[in-house]
Amino acid sequence: MTMFARSLAFAGWTGRYVWSAWAGAAGLFCVAAAWQAGHEFYGSFILPSPLETLHALAAIAQEPEFAKAARETAERSLIGFCLAVGIGTTTGAIAGYSFAAMRLMRPIVTVILGVPPIAWIVLALIWFGSTGGSAIMTVVVAALPISFVGGLEGVATRDRGLDAMARSFGAGMWLRFRTVTMPHLISYLFPAWTTTAGTAWKVTVMAELLSNTGGIGGELATARALFDIPRVMALIVAVVAFALITEYVFLHPVRDRLERWREAGLPWGVKR
């Protein structure tokens, strides 16, 4: 395939991906409509309108302090996300090959998930103090089990018949993992990673809010102390926007490119 043909194929895929965002945008408009209805019922003192919140967000975006806070939160979320995904996915995929490891690790994962993130934040503050490390540690502990379960289930539910067939043709472990297990594993990993990304953002902000370590959580604490409700709502919208960008600009395009094989089994014109 020539470079021109590849460019056309990529442009076509980009256009289809962007066009498919209309369905998600419709869902967000429904949320905005419900938000506006709540504003009409309770008033601006309790629930500012979406338009008031956007005006407050536009004002916040021009503040140098907000750019610094957003960068701090993004760095902590990214570090926590990468650690949770790296450790959780690797250990989960390894455990998926062993029934004994699965039986051993499942209760531990349940215990970790059963501990509220607020409890981990308190422990992190005791261990690390009021530093960015407390937020990162909380993200890792709260989000790691999600990636672990995704990796474990992806490997454990693979088609063992295909794996045995590949082994009979002399395929080594790495080749079987790349061609048989990996495509199946990816379908479990990306939903887990998407949930992990959302968890990383909200847990980071929660940890910053309680530990007073700056970031968007620190801005939320200040706005709460001043009882500036429009600013609080604007900061919440900013965090949600960052989470949406992480999912639909970074994670979903990669998943769509890696799972192009799914389109072969779909009728013409049918999209997931």
Phi and psi restraints in degrees (value plus and minus 20) as a CYANA .aco file:
   2 THR   PHI     -94.5   -54.5
   2 THR   PSI     145.4   185.4
   3 MET   PHI     -82.1   -42.1
   3 MET   PSI     -57.5   -17.5
   4 PHE   PHI     -84.4   -44.4
   4 PHE   PSI     -62.0   -22.0
   5 ALA   PHI     -86.1   -46.1
   5 ALA   PSI     -59.4   -19.4
   6 ARG   PHI     -84.4   -44.4
   6 ARG   PSI     -59.8   -19.8
   7 SER   PHI     -83.6   -43.6
   7 SER   PSI     -61.2   -21.2
   8 LEU   PHI     -84.6   -44.6
   8 LEU   PSI     -61.5   -21.5
   9 ALA   PHI     -84.0   -44.0
   9 ALA   PSI     -61.4   -21.4
  10 PHE   PHI     -87.1   -47.1
  10 PHE   PSI     -60.1   -20.1
  11 ALA   PHI     -83.8   -43.8
  11 ALA   PSI     -59.5   -19.5
  12 GLY   PHI     -85.2   -45.2
  12 GLY   PSI     -62.0   -22.0
  13 TRP   PHI     -84.2   -44.2
  13 TRP   PSI     -61.7   -21.7
  14 THR   PHI     -81.9   -41.9
  14 THR   PSI     -62.4   -22.4
  15 GLY   PHI     -83.0   -43.0
  15 GLY   PSI     -62.9   -22.9
  16 ARG   PHI     -84.9   -44.9
  16 ARG   PSI     -59.4   -19.4
  17 TYR   PHI     -86.9   -46.9
  17 TYR   PSI     -64.1   -24.1
  18 VAL   PHI     -86.0   -46.0
  18 VAL   PSI     -61.0   -21.0
  19 TRP   PHI     -83.8   -43.8
  19 TRP   PSI     -54.2   -14.2
  20 SER   PHI     -88.7   -48.7
  20 SER   PSI     -31.2     8.8
  21 ALA   PHI     -92.2   -52.2
  21 ALA   PSI     -31.8     8.2
  22 TRP   PHI     -82.4   -42.4
  22 TRP   PSI     -56.3   -16.3
  23 ALA   PHI     -83.2   -43.2
  23 ALA   PSI     -64.9   -24.9
  24 GLY   PHI     -84.9   -44.9
  24 GLY   PSI     -58.2   -18.2
  25 ALA   PHI     -83.1   -43.1
  25 ALA   PSI     -57.0   -17.0
  26 ALA   PHI     -81.7   -41.7
  26 ALA   PSI     -60.2   -20.2
  27 GLY   PHI     -82.9   -42.9
  27 GLY   PSI     -60.3   -20.3
  28 LEU   PHI     -86.4   -46.4
  28 LEU   PSI     -55.9   -15.9
  29 PHE   PHI     -85.1   -45.1
  29 PHE   PSI     -54.9   -14.9
  30 CYS   PHI     -84.6   -44.6
  30 CYS   PSI     -60.8   -20.8
  31 VAL   PHI     -82.9   -42.9
  31 VAL   PSI     -61.9   -21.9
  32 ALA   PHI     -83.4   -43.4
  32 ALA   PSI     -57.3   -17.3
  33 ALA   PHI     -85.1   -45.1
  33 ALA   PSI     -63.9   -23.9
  34 ALA   PHI     -83.6   -43.6
  34 ALA   PSI     -58.0   -18.0
  35 TRP   PHI     -81.1   -41.1
  35 TRP   PSI     -65.5   -25.5
  36 GLN   PHI     -82.6   -42.6
  36 GLN   PSI     -59.1   -19.1
  37 ALA   PHI     -83.4   -43.4
  37 ALA   PSI     -60.9   -20.9
  38 GLY   PHI     -83.6   -43.6
  38 GLY   PSI     -58.2   -18.2
  39 HIS   PHI     -84.0   -44.0
  39 HIS   PSI     -61.8   -21.8
  40 GLU   PHI     -83.0   -43.0
  40 GLU   PSI     -51.5   -11.5
  41 PHE   PHI    -102.6   -62.6
  41 PHE   PSI     -63.2   -23.2
  42 TYR   PHI    -116.7   -76.7
  42 TYR   PSI     -45.8    -5.8
  43 GLY   PHI      73.1   113.1
  43 GLY   PSI     149.1   189.1
  44 SER   PHI     -89.4   -49.4
  44 SER   PSI     -46.3    -6.3
  45 PHE   PHI     -85.8   -45.8
  45 PHE   PSI     -54.3   -14.3
  46 ILE   PHI    -113.8   -73.8
  46 ILE   PSI     -66.3   -26.3
  47 LEU   PHI    -159.4  -119.4
  47 LEU   PSI      78.7   118.7
  48 PRO   PHI     -81.0   -41.0
  48 PRO   PSI     132.0   172.0
  49 SER   PHI     -91.5   -51.5
  49 SER   PSI     141.0   181.0
  50 PRO   PHI     -76.5   -36.5
  50 PRO   PSI     -57.8   -17.8
  51 LEU   PHI     -86.9   -46.9
  51 LEU   PSI     -62.6   -22.6
  52 GLU   PHI     -81.8   -41.8
  52 GLU   PSI     -59.7   -19.7
  53 THR   PHI     -85.7   -45.7
  53 THR   PSI     -59.8   -19.8
  54 LEU   PHI     -85.6   -45.6
  54 LEU   PSI     -57.9   -17.9
  55 HIS   PHI     -83.6   -43.6
  55 HIS   PSI     -62.6   -22.6
  56 ALA   PHI     -85.3   -45.3
  56 ALA   PSI     -57.6   -17.6
  57 LEU   PHI     -86.1   -46.1
  57 LEU   PSI     -59.9   -19.9
  58 ALA   PHI     -83.6   -43.6
  58 ALA   PSI     -57.4   -17.4
  59 ALA   PHI     -89.1   -49.1
  59 ALA   PSI     -60.0   -20.0
  60 ILE   PHI     -85.6   -45.6
  60 ILE   PSI     -59.2   -19.2
  61 ALA   PHI     -82.3   -42.3
  61 ALA   PSI     -41.5    -1.5
  62 GLN   PHI    -107.1   -67.1
  62 GLN   PSI     -24.7    15.3
  63 GLU   PHI    -106.0   -66.0
  63 GLU   PSI     111.0   151.0
  64 PRO   PHI     -81.5   -41.5
  64 PRO   PSI     -52.2   -12.2
  65 GLU   PHI     -84.8   -44.8
  65 GLU   PSI     -53.6   -13.6
  66 PHE   PHI     -88.5   -48.5
  66 PHE   PSI     -59.5   -19.5
  67 ALA   PHI     -81.2   -41.2
  67 ALA   PSI     -61.4   -21.4
  68 LYS   PHI     -85.9   -45.9
  68 LYS   PSI     -63.0   -23.0
  69 ALA   PHI     -84.1   -44.1
  69 ALA   PSI     -62.8   -22.8
  70 ALA   PHI     -84.0   -44.0
  70 ALA   PSI     -58.6   -18.6
  71 ARG   PHI     -85.0   -45.0
  71 ARG   PSI     -62.4   -22.4
  72 GLU   PHI     -82.2   -42.2
  72 GLU   PSI     -66.1   -26.1
  73 THR   PHI     -84.6   -44.6
  73 THR   PSI     -61.3   -21.3
  74 ALA   PHI     -83.9   -43.9
  74 ALA   PSI     -61.9   -21.9
  75 GLU   PHI     -83.4   -43.4
  75 GLU   PSI     -64.9   -24.9
  76 ARG   PHI     -85.9   -45.9
  76 ARG   PSI     -61.1   -21.1
  77 SER   PHI     -83.8   -43.8
  77 SER   PSI     -62.6   -22.6
  78 LEU   PHI     -85.9   -45.9
  78 LEU   PSI     -63.8   -23.8
  79 ILE   PHI     -83.5   -43.5
  79 ILE   PSI     -66.7   -26.7
  80 GLY   PHI     -82.9   -42.9
  80 GLY   PSI     -60.7   -20.7
  81 PHE   PHI     -83.1   -43.1
  81 PHE   PSI     -66.8   -26.8
  82 CYS   PHI     -83.1   -43.1
  82 CYS   PSI     -62.0   -22.0
  83 LEU   PHI     -85.5   -45.5
  83 LEU   PSI     -64.5   -24.5
  84 ALA   PHI     -83.8   -43.8
  84 ALA   PSI     -63.3   -23.3
  85 VAL   PHI     -89.0   -49.0
  85 VAL   PSI     -65.2   -25.2
  86 GLY   PHI     -83.6   -43.6
  86 GLY   PSI     -70.9   -30.9
  87 ILE   PHI     -90.8   -50.8
  87 ILE   PSI     -66.7   -26.7
  88 GLY   PHI     -85.1   -45.1
  88 GLY   PSI     -65.3   -25.3
  89 THR   PHI     -86.7   -46.7
  89 THR   PSI     -63.4   -23.4
  90 THR   PHI     -83.9   -43.9
  90 THR   PSI     -70.9   -30.9
  91 THR   PHI     -86.8   -46.8
  91 THR   PSI     -55.4   -15.4
  92 GLY   PHI     -86.2   -46.2
  92 GLY   PSI     -62.9   -22.9
  93 ALA   PHI     -84.8   -44.8
  93 ALA   PSI     -59.4   -19.4
  94 ILE   PHI     -85.8   -45.8
  94 ILE   PSI     -63.0   -23.0
  95 ALA   PHI     -85.5   -45.5
  95 ALA   PSI     -46.8    -6.8
  96 GLY   PHI     -85.2   -45.2
  96 GLY   PSI     -38.9     1.1
  97 TYR   PHI    -105.4   -65.4
  97 TYR   PSI     -29.0    11.0
  98 SER   PHI    -146.5  -106.5
  98 SER   PSI     100.5   140.5
  99 PHE   PHI     -84.7   -44.7
  99 PHE   PSI     -58.4   -18.4
 100 ALA   PHI     -84.4   -44.4
 100 ALA   PSI     -61.3   -21.3
 101 ALA   PHI     -84.7   -44.7
 101 ALA   PSI     -57.4   -17.4
 102 MET   PHI     -83.7   -43.7
 102 MET   PSI     -65.2   -25.2
 103 ARG   PHI     -84.1   -44.1
 103 ARG   PSI     -52.5   -12.5
 104 LEU   PHI     -95.8   -55.8
 104 LEU   PSI     -60.7   -20.7
 105 MET   PHI    -105.7   -65.7
 105 MET   PSI     -48.3    -8.3
 106 ARG   PHI     -77.0   -37.0
 106 ARG   PSI     -67.2   -27.2
 107 PRO   PHI     -82.5   -42.5
 107 PRO   PSI     -55.2   -15.2
 108 ILE   PHI     -84.4   -44.4
 108 ILE   PSI     -62.5   -22.5
 109 VAL   PHI     -83.1   -43.1
 109 VAL   PSI     -60.5   -20.5
 110 THR   PHI     -82.6   -42.6
 110 THR   PSI     -60.0   -20.0
 111 VAL   PHI     -84.0   -44.0
 111 VAL   PSI     -64.9   -24.9
 112 ILE   PHI     -83.7   -43.7
 112 ILE   PSI     -62.7   -22.7
 113 LEU   PHI     -87.5   -47.5
 113 LEU   PSI     -48.6    -8.6
 114 GLY   PHI     -94.4   -54.4
 114 GLY   PSI     -38.7     1.3
 115 VAL   PHI    -101.1   -61.1
 115 VAL   PSI     103.2   143.2
 116 PRO   PHI     -81.8   -41.8
 116 PRO   PSI     125.6   165.6
 117 PRO   PHI     -76.6   -36.6
 117 PRO   PSI     -51.6   -11.6
 118 ILE   PHI     -81.9   -41.9
 118 ILE   PSI     -54.8   -14.8
 119 ALA   PHI     -87.9   -47.9
 119 ALA   PSI     -60.6   -20.6
 120 TRP   PHI     -83.8   -43.8
 120 TRP   PSI     -55.8   -15.8
 121 ILE   PHI     -83.6   -43.6
 121 ILE   PSI     -63.0   -23.0
 122 VAL   PHI     -81.4   -41.4
 122 VAL   PSI     -64.7   -24.7
 123 LEU   PHI     -84.1   -44.1
 123 LEU   PSI     -60.4   -20.4
 124 ALA   PHI     -83.9   -43.9
 124 ALA   PSI     -57.0   -17.0
 125 LEU   PHI     -85.5   -45.5
 125 LEU   PSI     -55.0   -15.0
 126 ILE   PHI     -89.9   -49.9
 126 ILE   PSI     -60.2   -20.2
 127 TRP   PHI    -100.2   -60.2
 127 TRP   PSI     -62.8   -22.8
 128 PHE   PHI    -128.0   -88.0
 128 PHE   PSI     -33.1     6.9
 129 GLY   PHI      56.7    96.7
 129 GLY   PSI    -191.4  -151.4
 130 SER   PHI    -102.4   -62.4
 130 SER   PSI      51.7    91.7
 131 THR   PHI    -151.0  -111.0
 131 THR   PSI     152.1   192.1
 132 GLY   PHI     -84.8   -44.8
 132 GLY   PSI     -42.4    -2.4
 133 GLY   PHI     -82.8   -42.8
 133 GLY   PSI     -50.6   -10.6
 134 SER   PHI     -85.6   -45.6
 134 SER   PSI     -59.9   -19.9
 135 ALA   PHI     -87.1   -47.1
 135 ALA   PSI     -62.8   -22.8
 136 ILE   PHI     -84.4   -44.4
 136 ILE   PSI     -64.6   -24.6
 137 MET   PHI     -81.8   -41.8
 137 MET   PSI     -59.8   -19.8
 138 THR   PHI     -85.9   -45.9
 138 THR   PSI     -60.8   -20.8
 139 VAL   PHI     -81.8   -41.8
 139 VAL   PSI     -65.3   -25.3
 140 VAL   PHI     -81.4   -41.4
 140 VAL   PSI     -68.7   -28.7
 141 VAL   PHI     -87.4   -47.4
 141 VAL   PSI     -58.5   -18.5
 142 ALA   PHI     -95.5   -55.5
 142 ALA   PSI     -51.9   -11.9
 143 ALA   PHI    -121.4   -81.4
 143 ALA   PSI     -41.3    -1.3
 144 LEU   PHI     -77.3   -37.3
 144 LEU   PSI     -62.8   -22.8
 145 PRO   PHI     -80.1   -40.1
 145 PRO   PSI     -49.0    -9.0
 146 ILE   PHI     -86.7   -46.7
 146 ILE   PSI     -67.5   -27.5
 147 SER   PHI     -86.5   -46.5
 147 SER   PSI     -55.9   -15.9
 148 PHE   PHI     -80.4   -40.4
 148 PHE   PSI     -67.3   -27.3
 149 VAL   PHI     -85.3   -45.3
 149 VAL   PSI     -58.4   -18.4
 150 GLY   PHI     -81.2   -41.2
 150 GLY   PSI     -65.7   -25.7
 151 GLY   PHI     -86.2   -46.2
 151 GLY   PSI     -60.2   -20.2
 152 LEU   PHI     -84.4   -44.4
 152 LEU   PSI     -69.9   -29.9
 153 GLU   PHI     -86.9   -46.9
 153 GLU   PSI     -55.5   -15.5
 154 GLY   PHI     -82.8   -42.8
 154 GLY   PSI     -61.0   -21.0
 155 VAL   PHI     -98.2   -58.2
 155 VAL   PSI     -61.4   -21.4
 156 ALA   PHI     -86.1   -46.1
 156 ALA   PSI     -49.8    -9.8
 157 THR   PHI    -118.5   -78.5
 157 THR   PSI      -6.5    33.5
 158 ARG   PHI     -84.1   -44.1
 158 ARG   PSI     140.0   180.0
 159 ASP   PHI     -97.2   -57.2
 159 ASP   PSI      81.8   121.8
 160 ARG   PHI     -88.9   -48.9
 160 ARG   PSI     -44.3    -4.3
 161 GLY   PHI     -85.0   -45.0
 161 GLY   PSI     -64.1   -24.1
 162 LEU   PHI     -84.5   -44.5
 162 LEU   PSI     -57.7   -17.7
 163 ASP   PHI     -83.9   -43.9
 163 ASP   PSI     -62.5   -22.5
 164 ALA   PHI     -86.6   -46.6
 164 ALA   PSI     -57.3   -17.3
 165 MET   PHI     -84.2   -44.2
 165 MET   PSI     -63.7   -23.7
 166 ALA   PHI     -83.4   -43.4
 166 ALA   PSI     -57.1   -17.1
 167 ARG   PHI     -85.6   -45.6
 167 ARG   PSI     -57.1   -17.1
 168 SER   PHI     -86.9   -46.9
 168 SER   PSI     -44.7    -4.7
 169 PHE   PHI    -110.2   -70.2
 169 PHE   PSI     -11.3    28.7
 170 GLY   PHI      68.6   108.6
 170 GLY   PSI      -6.9    33.1
 171 ALA   PHI     -91.8   -51.8
 171 ALA   PSI     113.3   153.3
 172 GLY   PHI     -96.3   -56.3
 172 GLY   PSI     157.8   197.8
 173 MET   PHI     -81.9   -41.9
 173 MET   PSI     -65.6   -25.6
 174 TRP   PHI     -85.6   -45.6
 174 TRP   PSI     -61.2   -21.2
 175 LEU   PHI     -85.4   -45.4
 175 LEU   PSI     -59.9   -19.9
 176 ARG   PHI     -86.1   -46.1
 176 ARG   PSI     -59.4   -19.4
 177 PHE   PHI     -85.9   -45.9
 177 PHE   PSI     -61.2   -21.2
 178 ARG   PHI     -92.1   -52.1
 178 ARG   PSI     -56.5   -16.5
 179 THR   PHI    -120.2   -80.2
 179 THR   PSI     -44.7    -4.7
 180 VAL   PHI    -128.6   -88.6
 180 VAL   PSI     -71.7   -31.7
 181 THR   PHI    -100.2   -60.2
 181 THR   PSI     -62.4   -22.4
 182 MET   PHI     -79.5   -39.5
 182 MET   PSI     -67.4   -27.4
 183 PRO   PHI     -77.7   -37.7
 183 PRO   PSI     -58.4   -18.4
 184 HIS   PHI     -91.6   -51.6
 184 HIS   PSI     -58.2   -18.2
 185 LEU   PHI     -84.9   -44.9
 185 LEU   PSI     -58.1   -18.1
 186 ILE   PHI     -80.3   -40.3
 186 ILE   PSI     -56.6   -16.6
 187 SER   PHI     -85.6   -45.6
 187 SER   PSI     -40.1    -0.1
 188 TYR   PHI    -114.5   -74.5
 188 TYR   PSI     -50.8   -10.8
 189 LEU   PHI     -92.1   -52.1
 189 LEU   PSI     -63.6   -23.6
 190 PHE   PHI     -87.0   -47.0
 190 PHE   PSI     -59.7   -19.7
 191 PRO   PHI     -80.3   -40.3
 191 PRO   PSI     -58.4   -18.4
 192 ALA   PHI     -86.9   -46.9
 192 ALA   PSI     -62.5   -22.5
 193 TRP   PHI     -86.2   -46.2
 193 TRP   PSI     -56.5   -16.5
 194 THR   PHI     -82.1   -42.1
 194 THR   PSI     -65.2   -25.2
 195 THR   PHI     -84.5   -44.5
 195 THR   PSI     -58.6   -18.6
 196 THR   PHI     -82.7   -42.7
 196 THR   PSI     -60.2   -20.2
 197 ALA   PHI     -83.9   -43.9
 197 ALA   PSI     -65.9   -25.9
 198 GLY   PHI     -82.6   -42.6
 198 GLY   PSI     -60.3   -20.3
 199 THR   PHI     -83.8   -43.8
 199 THR   PSI     -59.0   -19.0
 200 ALA   PHI     -81.0   -41.0
 200 ALA   PSI     -63.8   -23.8
 201 TRP   PHI     -84.5   -44.5
 201 TRP   PSI     -69.9   -29.9
 202 LYS   PHI     -91.9   -51.9
 202 LYS   PSI     -55.3   -15.3
 203 VAL   PHI     -90.4   -50.4
 203 VAL   PSI     -56.6   -16.6
 204 THR   PHI     -81.5   -41.5
 204 THR   PSI     -66.8   -26.8
 205 VAL   PHI     -83.6   -43.6
 205 VAL   PSI     -60.5   -20.5
 206 MET   PHI     -82.7   -42.7
 206 MET   PSI     -63.4   -23.4
 207 ALA   PHI     -85.3   -45.3
 207 ALA   PSI     -60.7   -20.7
 208 GLU   PHI     -85.5   -45.5
 208 GLU   PSI     -57.7   -17.7
 209 LEU   PHI     -83.8   -43.8
 209 LEU   PSI     -61.9   -21.9
 210 LEU   PHI    -102.8   -62.8
 210 LEU   PSI     -49.7    -9.7
 211 SER   PHI    -115.0   -75.0
 211 SER   PSI     -29.0    11.0
 212 ASN   PHI      36.5    76.5
 212 ASN   PSI      31.1    71.1
 213 THR   PHI    -129.9   -89.9
 213 THR   PSI       7.4    47.4
 214 GLY   PHI      61.9   101.9
 214 GLY   PSI    -179.4  -139.4
 215 GLY   PHI      53.2    93.2
 215 GLY   PSI    -192.2  -152.2
 216 ILE   PHI     -85.1   -45.1
 216 ILE   PSI     -52.8   -12.8
 217 GLY   PHI     -81.6   -41.6
 217 GLY   PSI     -59.7   -19.7
 218 GLY   PHI     -84.6   -44.6
 218 GLY   PSI     -59.1   -19.1
 219 GLU   PHI     -83.9   -43.9
 219 GLU   PSI     -57.9   -17.9
 220 LEU   PHI     -83.2   -43.2
 220 LEU   PSI     -61.1   -21.1
 221 ALA   PHI     -82.5   -42.5
 221 ALA   PSI     -61.3   -21.3
 222 THR   PHI     -86.1   -46.1
 222 THR   PSI     -64.2   -24.2
 223 ALA   PHI     -84.2   -44.2
 223 ALA   PSI     -56.5   -16.5
 224 ARG   PHI     -85.6   -45.6
 224 ARG   PSI     -62.4   -22.4
 225 ALA   PHI     -83.6   -43.6
 225 ALA   PSI     -54.8   -14.8
 226 LEU   PHI    -105.8   -65.8
 226 LEU   PSI     -23.7    16.3
 227 PHE   PHI      36.5    76.5
 227 PHE   PSI      19.5    59.5
 228 ASP   PHI    -112.0   -72.0
 228 ASP   PSI      67.4   107.4
 229 ILE   PHI     -85.2   -45.2
 229 ILE   PSI     -64.1   -24.1
 230 PRO   PHI     -77.7   -37.7
 230 PRO   PSI     -58.5   -18.5
 231 ARG   PHI     -87.9   -47.9
 231 ARG   PSI     -59.0   -19.0
 232 VAL   PHI     -80.2   -40.2
 232 VAL   PSI     -68.1   -28.1
 233 MET   PHI     -83.7   -43.7
 233 MET   PSI     -57.9   -17.9
 234 ALA   PHI     -84.2   -44.2
 234 ALA   PSI     -60.8   -20.8
 235 LEU   PHI     -86.6   -46.6
 235 LEU   PSI     -58.0   -18.0
 236 ILE   PHI     -83.1   -43.1
 236 ILE   PSI     -64.1   -24.1
 237 VAL   PHI     -81.7   -41.7
 237 VAL   PSI     -58.1   -18.1
 238 ALA   PHI     -82.6   -42.6
 238 ALA   PSI     -63.3   -23.3
 239 VAL   PHI     -84.1   -44.1
 239 VAL   PSI     -63.2   -23.2
 240 VAL   PHI     -82.4   -42.4
 240 VAL   PSI     -60.0   -20.0
 241 ALA   PHI     -83.0   -43.0
 241 ALA   PSI     -61.6   -21.6
 242 PHE   PHI     -82.9   -42.9
 242 PHE   PSI     -59.8   -19.8
 243 ALA   PHI     -85.5   -45.5
 243 ALA   PSI     -60.5   -20.5
 244 LEU   PHI     -85.5   -45.5
 244 LEU   PSI     -59.8   -19.8
 245 ILE   PHI     -83.9   -43.9
 245 ILE   PSI     -62.5   -22.5
 246 THR   PHI     -78.5   -38.5
 246 THR   PSI     -62.2   -22.2
 247 GLU   PHI     -96.3   -56.3
 247 GLU   PSI     -70.1   -30.1
 248 TYR   PHI    -113.2   -73.2
 248 TYR   PSI     -33.8     6.2
 249 VAL   PHI    -121.5   -81.5
 249 VAL   PSI     -50.8   -10.8
 250 PHE   PHI    -128.8   -88.8
 250 PHE   PSI     -70.6   -30.6
 251 LEU   PHI    -100.5   -60.5
 251 LEU   PSI     -69.9   -29.9
 252 HIS   PHI     -83.6   -43.6
 252 HIS   PSI     -61.4   -21.4
 253 PRO   PHI     -80.8   -40.8
 253 PRO   PSI     -58.8   -18.8
 254 VAL   PHI     -84.3   -44.3
 254 VAL   PSI     -63.9   -23.9
 255 ARG   PHI     -81.8   -41.8
 255 ARG   PSI     -62.8   -22.8
 256 ASP   PHI     -82.8   -42.8
 256 ASP   PSI     -57.1   -17.1
 257 ARG   PHI     -93.1   -53.1
 257 ARG   PSI     -55.7   -15.7
 258 LEU   PHI     -96.4   -56.4
 258 LEU   PSI     -42.4    -2.4
 259 GLU   PHI    -128.6   -88.6
 259 GLU   PSI      15.6    55.6
 260 ARG   PHI     -84.4   -44.4
 260 ARG   PSI     -41.7    -1.7
 261 TRP   PHI     -84.4   -44.4
 261 TRP   PSI     -42.0    -2.0
 262 ARG   PHI     -85.9   -45.9
 262 ARG   PSI     -50.1   -10.1
 263 GLU   PHI     -85.2   -45.2
 263 GLU   PSI     -42.9    -2.9
 264 ALA   PHI     -86.2   -46.2
 264 ALA   PSI     -47.6    -7.6
 265 GLY   PHI    -116.6   -76.6
 265 GLY   PSI     -12.5    27.5
 266 LEU   PHI    -124.3   -84.3
 266 LEU   PSI     124.7   164.7
 267 PRO   PHI     -83.4   -43.4
 267 PRO   PSI     138.5   178.5
 268 TRP   PHI     -81.6   -41.6
 268 TRP   PSI     111.7   151.7
 269 GLY   PHI      66.9   106.9
 269 GLY   PSI     -25.0    15.0
 270 VAL   PHI    -115.7   -75.7
 270 VAL   PSI     106.5   146.5
 271 LYS   PHI    -140.8  -100.8
 271 LYS   PSI     132.6   172.6
